[in-house]
Amino acid sequence: MSDSKKRKVTSFYRPSEGPENWGELLINKKEQFKTGYSAKALAYCWEDQNDFPPDVKLGFLESKIELFENVELLLGLPEYKVSLPGGSSASQNDIFILAKGMSKQKKEQLIAIAVEGKVNEDFGRTIGKRLGREASSGLRKRIGFLLETLKLERLSDTDISGLRYQLLHRTASAILLAKKFTAPNAVVLVHSFNERDKGFVDYENFVSPFGLKGLKNRIIGPVTINEIDLY
């Protein structure tokens, strides 16, 4: 039995004793938890701060969105899995953050944040390539569910074919986590350690169907989906 089959989605987590502990949550620590890869970069950056890293905080402030001006990190869970229909694997968020911000009405609000880390990695294959001739019925079911969750089912096959699948299921994860924790706000946060902003064009293309323009080092949105404000 492979490691991926042995590890199931669980509701129980143990406190981290340091960034190296994060690697134990990966399917293949030897291959995935290495210098120059996002899993290790995130672990050392976020664990050292025990809070939002300075560049993330700066992005919150410069976005000029009241909800994020004094955002407080309540809980961080590395490699947090979200079950999805179709297929046997869950959507594994690099970090799930439950945070708290202040609304315009001066009321505290929960924020569910799905963090996706990148160094030199891209966002994986496009939806068009994933849905090739050999795509399973489970994968087709899953992509249909993700599009419906994000209210993108109106898009034509041509419109969705160039979008990156990883961004699709990470964004859906944020919405599902917001529902799970009764948070009225969901955020997909791409934390890039790449000096050349690799993947930014794919990010721009992905947010376009939501009617948004991608910006570097800024929170954009919200788009309201099923009463949840998505940023």
PyMOL commands that set and color helices and strands:
alter all, ss='L'
color gray80, all
select helices_A, chain A and resi 3-6+19-25+29-32+38-49+54-62+66-68+127-130+137-149+157-161+165-180+200-210
alter helices_A, ss='H'
color red, helices_A
select strands_A, chain A and resi 72-82+91-102+108-118+185-192+223-225+228-230
alter strands_A, ss='S'
color yellow, strands_A
deselect
rebuild
show_as cartoon
